[in-house]
């Protein structure tokens, strides 16, 4: 199964230079661990998790998280970044099959 996530990202609408701000992400994904069995067939359900979240802000990496099967379904992530200058914040989620999903939000520094 290819990655099919529905990301939600929250950053403040505008920031002051040097301000520390919180970034919140929530993705809709089952995060199947590979340890459960199908009730009808009795066969193991194949592992399919998002195993990495990478975030860059104005081209600089600000987060590189490696996830394992213990991460819950629909994973929520929160982290803090210092507002440097206006520009894109790019998010990349990668699954076990190497498929990626990207989303970009704009950070506005006034």
The first five atom37 places (N, CA, C, CB, O) and aatype in JSON, in Angstrom:
{
  "aatype": [20, 20, 20, 20, 20, 20, 20, 20, 20, 20, 20, 20, 20, 20, 20, 20, 20, 20, 20, 20, 20, 20, 20, 20, 20, 20, 20, 20, 20, 20, 20, 20, 20, 20, 20, 20, 20, 20, 20, 20, 20, 20, 20, 20, 20, 20, 20, 20, 20, 20, 20, 20, 20, 20, 20, 20, 20, 20, 20, 20, 20, 20, 20, 20, 20, 20, 20, 20, 20, 20, 20, 20, 20, 20, 20, 20, 20, 20, 20, 20, 20, 20, 20, 20, 20, 20, 20, 20, 20, 20, 20, 20, 20, 20, 20, 20, 20, 20, 20, 20, 20, 20, 20, 20, 20, 20, 20, 20, 20, 20],
  "atom_mask": [
    [1, 1, 1, 1, 1],
    [1, 1, 1, 1, 1],
    [1, 1, 1, 1, 1],
    [1, 1, 1, 1, 1],
    [1, 1, 1, 1, 1],
    [1, 1, 1, 1, 1],
    [1, 1, 1, 1, 1],
    [1, 1, 1, 1, 1],
    [1, 1, 1, 1, 1],
    [1, 1, 1, 1, 1],
    [1, 1, 1, 1, 1],
    [1, 1, 1, 1, 1],
    [1, 1, 1, 1, 1],
    [1, 1, 1, 1, 1],
    [1, 1, 1, 1, 1],
    [1, 1, 1, 1, 1],
    [1, 1, 1, 1, 1],
    [1, 1, 1, 1, 1],
    [1, 1, 1, 1, 1],
    [1, 1, 1, 1, 1],
    [1, 1, 1, 1, 1],
    [1, 1, 1, 1, 1],
    [1, 1, 1, 1, 1],
    [1, 1, 1, 1, 1],
    [1, 1, 1, 1, 1],
    [1, 1, 1, 1, 1],
    [1, 1, 1, 1, 1],
    [1, 1, 1, 1, 1],
    [1, 1, 1, 1, 1],
    [1, 1, 1, 1, 1],
    [1, 1, 1, 1, 1],
    [1, 1, 1, 1, 1],
    [1, 1, 1, 1, 1],
    [1, 1, 1, 1, 1],
    [1, 1, 1, 1, 1],
    [1, 1, 1, 1, 1],
    [1, 1, 1, 1, 1],
    [1, 1, 1, 1, 1],
    [1, 1, 1, 1, 1],
    [1, 1, 1, 1, 1],
    [1, 1, 1, 1, 1],
    [1, 1, 1, 1, 1],
    [1, 1, 1, 1, 1],
    [1, 1, 1, 1, 1],
    [1, 1, 1, 1, 1],
    [1, 1, 1, 1, 1],
    [1, 1, 1, 1, 1],
    [1, 1, 1, 1, 1],
    [1, 1, 1, 1, 1],
    [1, 1, 1, 1, 1],
    [1, 1, 1, 1, 1],
    [1, 1, 1, 1, 1],
    [1, 1, 1, 1, 1],
    [1, 1, 1, 1, 1],
    [1, 1, 1, 1, 1],
    [1, 1, 1, 1, 1],
    [1, 1, 1, 1, 1],
    [1, 1, 1, 1, 1],
    [1, 1, 1, 1, 1],
    [1, 1, 1, 1, 1],
    [1, 1, 1, 1, 1],
    [1, 1, 1, 1, 1],
    [1, 1, 1, 1, 1],
    [1, 1, 1, 1, 1],
    [1, 1, 1, 1, 1],
    [1, 1, 1, 1, 1],
    [1, 1, 1, 1, 1],
    [1, 1, 1, 1, 1],
    [1, 1, 1, 1, 1],
    [1, 1, 1, 1, 1],
    [1, 1, 1, 1, 1],
    [1, 1, 1, 1, 1],
    [1, 1, 1, 1, 1],
    [1, 1, 1, 1, 1],
    [1, 1, 1, 1, 1],
    [1, 1, 1, 1, 1],
    [1, 1, 1, 1, 1],
    [1, 1, 1, 1, 1],
    [1, 1, 1, 1, 1],
    [1, 1, 1, 1, 1],
    [1, 1, 1, 1, 1],
    [1, 1, 1, 1, 1],
    [1, 1, 1, 1, 1],
    [1, 1, 1, 1, 1],
    [1, 1, 1, 1, 1],
    [1, 1, 1, 1, 1],
    [1, 1, 1, 1, 1],
    [1, 1, 1, 1, 1],
    [1, 1, 1, 1, 1],
    [1, 1, 1, 1, 1],
    [1, 1, 1, 1, 1],
    [1, 1, 1, 1, 1],
    [1, 1, 1, 1, 1],
    [1, 1, 1, 1, 1],
    [1, 1, 1, 1, 1],
    [1, 1, 1, 1, 1],
    [1, 1, 1, 1, 1],
    [1, 1, 1, 1, 1],
    [1, 1, 1, 1, 1],
    [1, 1, 1, 1, 1],
    [1, 1, 1, 1, 1],
    [1, 1, 1, 1, 1],
    [1, 1, 1, 1, 1],
    [1, 1, 1, 1, 1],
    [1, 1, 1, 1, 1],
    [1, 1, 1, 1, 1],
    [1, 1, 1, 1, 1],
    [1, 1, 1, 1, 1],
    [1, 1, 1, 1, 1],
    [1, 1, 1, 1, 1]
  ],
  "atom_positions": [
    [[0.83, -1.18, 0.0], [0.0, 0.0, 0.0], [0.88, 1.24, 0.0], [-0.95, 0.0, 1.21], [1.8, 1.35, 0.8]],
    [[0.6, 2.15, -0.87], [1.36, 3.4, -0.9], [0.89, 4.31, 0.23], [1.19, 4.11, -2.28], [-0.23, 4.2, 0.72]],
    [[1.77, 5.18, 0.61], [1.45, 6.11, 1.7], [0.3, 7.01, 1.26], [2.69, 6.96, 2.09], [0.33, 7.58, 0.18]],
    [[-0.7, 7.13, 2.1], [-1.85, 7.97, 1.81], [-2.21, 8.67, 3.11], [-3.06, 7.14, 1.24], [-3.08, 8.22, 3.85]],
    [[-1.52, 9.77, 3.38], [-1.74, 10.46, 4.63], [-2.43, 11.78, 4.37], [-0.42, 10.69, 5.36], [-2.41, 12.31, 3.26]],
    [[-3.04, 12.3, 5.4], [-3.72, 13.58, 5.3], [-3.12, 14.49, 6.37], [-5.28, 13.42, 5.48], [-3.63, 14.55, 7.48]],
    [[-2.04, 15.2, 6.04], [-1.37, 16.01, 7.06], [-2.1, 17.3, 7.38], [0.03, 16.32, 6.62], [-2.7, 17.94, 6.52]],
    [[-2.02, 17.66, 8.65], [-2.47, 18.97, 9.11], [-1.28, 19.61, 9.8], [-3.73, 18.87, 10.07], [-0.62, 18.97, 10.63]],
    [[-1.0, 20.84, 9.48], [0.15, 21.54, 10.03], [-0.32, 22.89, 10.56], [1.28, 21.72, 8.97], [-1.1, 23.58, 9.91]],
    [[0.17, 23.25, 11.75], [-0.16, 24.54, 12.32], [1.11, 25.3, 12.67], [-1.04, 24.38, 13.57], [1.98, 24.81, 13.4]],
    [[1.2, 26.5, 12.14], [2.25, 27.45, 12.52], [1.53, 28.79, 12.73], [3.41, 27.55, 11.41], [0.48, 29.01, 12.13]],
    [[2.07, 29.67, 13.56], [1.43, 30.98, 13.75], [1.34, 31.76, 12.43], [2.2, 31.82, 14.79], [2.16, 31.57, 11.53]],
    [[0.35, 32.63, 12.33], [0.14, 33.4, 11.08], [1.26, 34.38, 10.82], [-1.18, 34.16, 11.15], [1.67, 34.56, 9.68]],
    [[1.77, 35.03, 11.87], [2.92, 35.92, 11.7], [3.75, 35.9, 12.98], [2.45, 37.37, 11.36], [3.24, 35.69, 14.08]],
    [[5.04, 36.14, 12.8], [6.0, 36.05, 13.9], [6.96, 37.22, 13.85], [6.77, 34.72, 13.84], [7.13, 37.86, 12.81]],
    [[7.58, 37.5, 14.99], [8.64, 38.51, 15.05], [9.98, 37.8, 14.89], [8.58, 39.31, 16.39], [10.13, 36.65, 15.29]],
    [[10.93, 38.49, 14.3], [12.26, 37.91, 14.11], [12.84, 37.5, 15.46], [13.21, 38.93, 13.39], [12.84, 38.27, 16.42]],
    [[13.33, 36.27, 15.53], [13.91, 35.73, 16.75], [12.91, 35.05, 17.68], [14.59, 36.81, 17.49], [13.31, 34.4, 18.65]],
    [[11.63, 35.19, 17.39], [10.6, 34.58, 18.24], [10.64, 33.06, 18.11], [9.2, 35.11, 17.85], [10.8, 32.51, 17.02]],
    [[10.5, 32.38, 19.25], [10.42, 30.92, 19.25], [8.95, 30.55, 19.06], [11.0, 30.3, 20.6], [8.08, 31.05, 19.78]],
    [[8.67, 29.68, 18.1], [7.29, 29.29, 17.84], [7.14, 27.79, 17.79], [6.79, 29.92, 16.55], [8.09, 27.06, 17.5]],
    [[5.92, 27.35, 18.07], [5.62, 25.92, 18.08], [5.01, 25.51, 16.74], [4.66, 25.57, 19.24], [4.15, 26.19, 16.19]],
    [[5.49, 24.39, 16.23], [4.96, 23.79, 15.01], [4.23, 22.52, 15.43], [6.1, 23.48, 13.95], [4.77, 21.71, 16.18]],
    [[3.0, 22.34, 14.95], [2.22, 21.16, 15.29], [1.81, 20.45, 14.01], [0.96, 21.54, 16.13], [1.34, 21.07, 13.05]],
    [[2.0, 19.13, 13.99], [1.57, 18.34, 12.83], [0.75, 17.15, 13.31], [2.79, 17.86, 11.99], [1.0, 16.59, 14.37]],
    [[-0.23, 16.79, 12.52], [-1.04, 15.62, 12.76], [-1.28, 14.97, 11.4], [-2.39, 15.97, 13.5], [-1.73, 15.63, 10.47]],
    [[-0.98, 13.68, 11.29], [-1.23, 12.98, 10.03], [-2.16, 11.81, 10.28], [0.1, 12.5, 9.4], [-2.07, 11.12, 11.29]],
    [[-3.07, 11.61, 9.34], [-3.99, 10.48, 9.43], [-3.33, 9.29, 8.74], [-5.38, 10.83, 8.77], [-3.15, 9.27, 7.53]],
    [[-2.98, 8.29, 9.54], [-2.32, 7.09, 9.02], [-2.49, 5.97, 10.03], [-0.8, 7.35, 8.72], [-2.36, 6.2, 11.24]],
    [[-2.76, 4.77, 9.57], [-3.02, 3.64, 10.47], [-1.79, 3.19, 11.25], [-3.56, 2.47, 9.69], [-1.93, 2.64, 12.34]],
    [[-0.58, 3.41, 10.72], [0.66, 3.01, 11.38], [0.59, 1.53, 11.8], [0.93, 3.92, 12.62], [0.74, 1.21, 12.98]],
    [[0.36, 0.66, 10.84], [0.23, -0.78, 11.11], [1.58, -1.36, 11.5], [-0.34, -1.53, 9.87], [2.53, -1.29, 10.73]],
    [[1.67, -1.93, 12.68], [2.94, -2.4, 13.25], [3.45, -3.71, 12.65], [2.78, -2.58, 14.73], [4.64, -4.01, 12.77]],
    [[2.58, -4.48, 12.01], [2.99, -5.79, 11.49], [2.83, -6.9, 12.51], [4.42, -5.73, 11.02], [3.15, -8.05, 12.22]],
    [[2.35, -6.58, 13.7], [2.22, -7.57, 14.77], [0.79, -8.11, 14.91], [2.65, -6.97, 16.08], [0.57, -9.11, 15.59]],
    [[-0.16, -7.44, 14.27], [-1.55, -7.89, 14.37], [-1.88, -8.9, 13.27], [-2.51, -6.69, 14.29], [-1.21, -8.97, 12.24]],
    [[-2.94, -9.68, 13.52], [-3.42, -10.64, 12.53], [-4.8, -10.24, 12.06], [-3.44, -12.08, 13.1], [-5.59, -9.67, 12.82]],
    [[-5.09, -10.53, 10.79], [-6.4, -10.3, 10.23], [-7.38, -11.27, 10.88], [-6.39, -10.46, 8.67], [-7.12, -12.48, 10.9]],
    [[-8.49, -10.77, 11.4], [-9.47, -11.63, 12.09], [-10.11, -12.66, 11.17], [-10.56, -10.78, 12.71], [-10.45, -13.76, 11.61]],
    [[-10.26, -12.33, 9.89], [-10.91, -13.25, 8.96], [-9.96, -14.33, 8.46], [-11.48, -12.48, 7.78], [-10.33, -15.5, 8.4]],
    [[-8.75, -13.95, 8.09], [-7.83, -14.91, 7.48], [-6.82, -15.49, 8.45], [-7.09, -14.25, 6.35], [-6.27, -16.57, 8.2]],
    [[-6.57, -14.81, 9.55], [-5.57, -15.27, 10.51], [-4.14, -14.94, 10.1], [-5.71, -16.75, 10.7], [-3.2, -15.25, 10.82]],
    [[-3.99, -14.31, 8.93], [-2.65, -13.95, 8.46], [-2.21, -12.63, 9.07], [-2.62, -13.86, 6.92], [-3.03, -11.77, 9.41]],
    [[-0.9, -12.48, 9.21], [-0.35, -11.24, 9.75], [-0.63, -10.09, 8.8], [1.17, -11.38, 9.99], [-0.52, -10.23, 7.58]],
    [[-1.0, -8.95, 9.36], [-1.2, -7.74, 8.57], [0.18, -7.13, 8.37], [-2.19, -6.73, 9.27], [0.87, -6.86, 9.35]],
    [[0.6, -6.91, 7.13], [1.96, -6.4, 6.88], [2.21, -5.05, 7.55], [2.2, -6.28, 5.38], [1.32, -4.21, 7.66]],
    [[3.44, -4.88, 7.99], [3.86, -3.62, 8.61], [3.81, -2.51, 7.56], [5.29, -3.75, 9.23], [4.3, -2.67, 6.45]],
    [[3.21, -1.4, 7.93], [3.21, -0.21, 7.09], [3.14, 0.99, 8.01], [2.02, -0.22, 6.06], [2.07, 1.38, 8.48]],
    [[4.29, 1.58, 8.25], [4.35, 2.76, 9.1], [5.06, 3.89, 8.37], [5.05, 2.44, 10.43], [5.82, 3.67, 7.43]],
    [[4.79, 5.09, 8.84], [5.61, 6.23, 8.44], [6.83, 6.13, 9.33], [4.84, 7.64, 8.58], [6.71, 6.17, 10.56]],
    [[8.01, 5.99, 8.74], [9.18, 5.79, 9.58], [10.08, 7.01, 9.7], [9.98, 4.65, 9.05], [11.09, 6.97, 10.4]],
    [[9.73, 8.09, 9.02], [10.57, 9.28, 9.12], [9.75, 10.53, 8.81], [11.78, 9.18, 8.15], [8.91, 10.56, 7.92]],
    [[10.05, 11.56, 9.6], [9.52, 12.9, 9.34], [10.7, 13.84, 9.3], [8.46, 13.34, 10.43], [11.46, 13.94, 10.26]],
    [[10.86, 14.51, 8.17], [11.93, 15.48, 8.0], [11.3, 16.85, 7.73], [12.9, 15.06, 6.83], [10.37, 16.97, 6.94]],
    [[11.84, 17.87, 8.41], [11.31, 19.22, 8.26], [12.48, 20.17, 8.02], [10.49, 19.64, 9.51], [13.48, 20.14, 8.74]],
    [[12.32, 21.01, 7.01], [13.32, 22.06, 6.77], [12.62, 23.41, 6.76], [14.08, 21.81, 5.42], [11.47, 23.53, 6.36]],
    [[13.35, 24.43, 7.2], [12.86, 25.79, 7.26], [13.86, 26.66, 6.52], [12.65, 26.28, 8.74], [15.01, 26.77, 6.94]],
    [[13.44, 27.27, 5.44], [14.33, 28.05, 4.57], [15.54, 27.23, 4.12], [14.8, 29.32, 5.29], [16.65, 27.75, 4.03]],
    [[15.31, 25.94, 3.85], [16.38, 25.07, 3.35], [17.24, 24.44, 4.41], [17.23, 25.84, 2.45], [18.06, 23.58, 4.1]],
    [[17.09, 24.84, 5.68], [17.87, 24.25, 6.78], [17.03, 23.22, 7.52], [18.36, 25.35, 7.75], [15.89, 23.49, 7.88]],
    [[17.61, 22.04, 7.74], [16.89, 20.99, 8.45], [16.69, 21.39, 9.91], [17.65, 19.65, 8.36], [17.64, 21.75, 10.6]],
    [[15.43, 21.34, 10.37], [15.12, 21.67, 11.76], [14.59, 20.47, 12.54], [14.11, 22.8, 11.8], [14.53, 20.51, 13.77]],
    [[14.21, 19.39, 11.83], [13.74, 18.18, 12.49], [14.0, 17.0, 11.58], [12.23, 18.28, 12.86], [13.73, 17.06, 10.38]],
    [[14.52, 15.92, 12.15], [14.7, 14.66, 11.44], [14.35, 13.57, 12.43], [16.18, 14.49, 10.87], [15.2, 13.09, 13.18]],
    [[13.08, 13.17, 12.43], [12.57, 12.2, 13.39], [12.45, 10.82, 12.74], [11.21, 12.64, 13.95], [11.87, 10.68, 11.67]],
    [[13.02, 9.81, 13.41], [12.9, 8.42, 12.96], [11.87, 7.75, 13.85], [14.3, 7.67, 13.01], [12.02, 7.71, 15.07]],
    [[10.83, 7.22, 13.22], [9.74, 6.58, 13.97], [9.82, 5.07, 13.84], [8.38, 7.08, 13.48], [10.34, 4.55, 12.86]],
    [[9.3, 4.38, 14.86], [9.31, 2.92, 14.92], [7.87, 2.43, 15.11], [10.23, 2.4, 16.08], [6.97, 3.26, 15.29]],
    [[7.63, 1.12, 15.08], [6.25, 0.61, 15.15], [5.49, 1.0, 16.42], [6.28, -0.87, 15.06], [4.26, 0.91, 16.44]],
    [[6.17, 1.44, 17.46], [5.49, 1.84, 18.69], [4.76, 3.16, 18.59], [6.47, 1.91, 19.8], [4.01, 3.52, 19.5]],
    [[4.95, 3.9, 17.51], [4.25, 5.17, 17.32], [2.78, 4.88, 17.04], [4.89, 6.01, 16.15], [2.45, 3.97, 16.28]],
    [[1.9, 5.64, 17.67], [0.46, 5.39, 17.53], [-0.05, 5.75, 16.14], [-0.3, 6.19, 18.58], [0.6, 6.44, 15.36]],
    [[-1.24, 5.26, 15.86], [-1.92, 5.65, 14.63], [-2.19, 7.14, 14.69], [-3.25, 4.85, 14.43], [-2.33, 7.72, 15.77]],
    [[-2.25, 7.77, 13.52], [-2.51, 9.21, 13.41], [-1.52, 10.01, 14.27], [-3.95, 9.53, 13.83], [-1.94, 10.74, 15.16]],
    [[-0.22, 9.87, 13.99], [0.79, 10.49, 14.85], [0.75, 12.02, 14.86], [2.15, 10.04, 14.43], [0.6, 12.68, 13.83]],
    [[0.9, 12.54, 16.08], [0.94, 13.98, 16.34], [2.38, 14.32, 16.71], [-0.06, 14.4, 17.49], [3.02, 13.61, 17.48]],
    [[2.89, 15.4, 16.15], [4.25, 15.85, 16.45], [4.2, 17.34, 16.76], [5.22, 15.56, 15.27], [3.49, 18.1, 16.11]],
    [[4.97, 17.74, 17.75], [5.07, 19.14, 18.13], [6.54, 19.44, 18.4], [4.18, 19.47, 19.37], [7.23, 18.67, 19.07]],
    [[7.02, 20.58, 17.88], [8.4, 20.99, 18.13], [8.49, 22.5, 18.0], [9.39, 20.3, 17.15], [7.58, 23.15, 17.49]],
    [[9.62, 23.06, 18.48], [9.8, 24.5, 18.5], [10.94, 24.92, 17.57], [10.08, 24.99, 19.92], [11.94, 24.21, 17.43]],
    [[10.77, 26.08, 16.95], [11.74, 26.63, 16.0], [11.85, 28.13, 16.25], [11.34, 26.32, 14.51], [10.87, 28.77, 16.64]],
    [[13.02, 28.69, 16.02], [13.2, 30.14, 16.11], [12.9, 30.76, 14.76], [14.65, 30.49, 16.58], [13.38, 30.3, 13.72]],
    [[12.1, 31.82, 14.78], [11.74, 32.53, 13.54], [12.95, 33.32, 13.06], [10.51, 33.47, 13.76], [13.41, 34.24, 13.75]],
    [[13.46, 32.98, 11.91], [14.64, 33.62, 11.35], [14.22, 34.68, 10.33], [15.58, 32.57, 10.68], [14.47, 35.88, 10.49]],
    [[13.57, 34.2, 9.28], [13.06, 35.08, 8.24], [11.9, 34.38, 7.56], [14.17, 35.47, 7.21], [11.73, 33.17, 7.69]],
    [[11.12, 35.13, 6.83], [9.99, 34.55, 6.11], [10.49, 33.54, 5.1], [9.14, 35.65, 5.42], [11.56, 33.72, 4.5]],
    [[9.72, 32.48, 4.91], [10.09, 31.48, 3.92], [9.33, 30.18, 4.12], [11.56, 31.22, 3.98], [8.49, 30.07, 5.01]],
    [[9.64, 29.2, 3.29], [8.91, 27.93, 3.33], [9.41, 27.01, 4.44], [9.02, 27.23, 2.0], [10.6, 26.97, 4.76]],
    [[8.46, 26.28, 5.02], [8.77, 25.19, 5.92], [8.25, 23.94, 5.23], [8.14, 25.39, 7.37], [7.05, 23.79, 5.03]],
    [[9.18, 23.04, 4.87], [8.83, 21.86, 4.08], [8.84, 20.61, 4.95], [9.81, 21.69, 2.9], [9.78, 20.37, 5.71]],
    [[7.79, 19.83, 4.83], [7.61, 18.61, 5.61], [7.64, 17.42, 4.65], [6.28, 18.64, 6.43], [7.0, 17.45, 3.6]],
    [[8.38, 16.37, 5.02], [8.43, 15.16, 4.21], [8.24, 13.96, 5.11], [9.77, 15.05, 3.42], [9.03, 13.73, 6.03]],
    [[7.19, 13.18, 4.85], [6.94, 11.94, 5.56], [7.33, 10.79, 4.63], [5.44, 11.82, 6.02], [6.98, 10.81, 3.45]],
    [[8.05, 9.79, 5.15], [8.5, 8.64, 4.36], [7.99, 7.37, 5.02], [10.05, 8.62, 4.23], [8.06, 7.23, 6.24]],
    [[7.47, 6.43, 4.2], [6.98, 5.17, 4.77], [7.96, 4.03, 4.53], [5.62, 4.8, 4.17], [9.03, 4.23, 3.95]],
    [[7.6, 2.85, 4.99], [8.46, 1.66, 4.88], [8.83, 1.3, 3.45], [7.77, 0.5, 5.53], [9.87, 0.68, 3.21]],
    [[7.98, 1.67, 2.5], [8.22, 1.33, 1.1], [9.05, 2.4, 0.39], [6.9, 1.13, 0.38], [9.34, 2.27, -0.8]],
    [[9.42, 3.45, 1.12], [10.19, 4.53, 0.52], [9.34, 5.59, -0.16], [11.14, 3.96, -0.48], [9.86, 6.54, -0.74]],
    [[8.03, 5.44, -0.08], [7.13, 6.44, -0.65], [7.12, 7.66, 0.25], [5.68, 5.86, -0.82], [7.21, 7.55, 1.47]],
    [[7.02, 8.84, -0.37], [7.03, 10.07, 0.41], [5.79, 10.9, 0.14], [8.28, 10.87, 0.11], [5.16, 10.81, -0.92]],
    [[5.46, 11.72, 1.12], [4.4, 12.71, 0.97], [4.98, 14.01, 1.48], [3.09, 12.3, 1.76], [5.56, 14.06, 2.56]],
    [[4.82, 15.08, 0.7], [5.38, 16.38, 1.06], [4.3, 17.42, 1.18], [6.42, 16.81, 0.05], [3.29, 17.4, 0.47]],
    [[4.54, 18.35, 2.09], [3.65, 19.5, 2.24], [4.5, 20.68, 2.66], [2.49, 19.22, 3.28], [5.44, 20.53, 3.44]],
    [[4.17, 21.84, 2.15], [4.91, 23.06, 2.47], [3.95, 24.11, 3.02], [5.65, 23.61, 1.22], [2.85, 24.29, 2.5]],
    [[4.39, 24.8, 4.08], [3.65, 25.93, 4.61], [4.59, 27.13, 4.62], [3.1, 25.64, 6.05], [5.81, 26.98, 4.68]],
    [[4.02, 28.31, 4.55], [4.84, 29.52, 4.56], [4.88, 30.11, 5.96], [4.28, 30.57, 3.55], [3.85, 30.23, 6.63]],
    [[6.08, 30.47, 6.4], [6.28, 31.13, 7.68], [6.48, 32.61, 7.38], [7.51, 30.52, 8.48], [7.32, 32.98, 6.55]],
    [[5.7, 33.46, 8.06], [5.77, 34.9, 7.81], [6.4, 35.6, 9.02], [4.36, 35.48, 7.52], [5.84, 35.58, 10.11]],
    [[7.56, 36.21, 8.81], [8.24, 36.96, 9.85], [8.12, 38.44, 9.52], [9.73, 36.53, 9.99], [8.49, 38.87, 8.43]],
    [[7.59, 39.22, 10.48], [7.4, 40.66, 10.26], [8.36, 41.48, 11.1], [5.95, 41.06, 10.57], [8.33, 42.71, 11.03]]
  ]
}
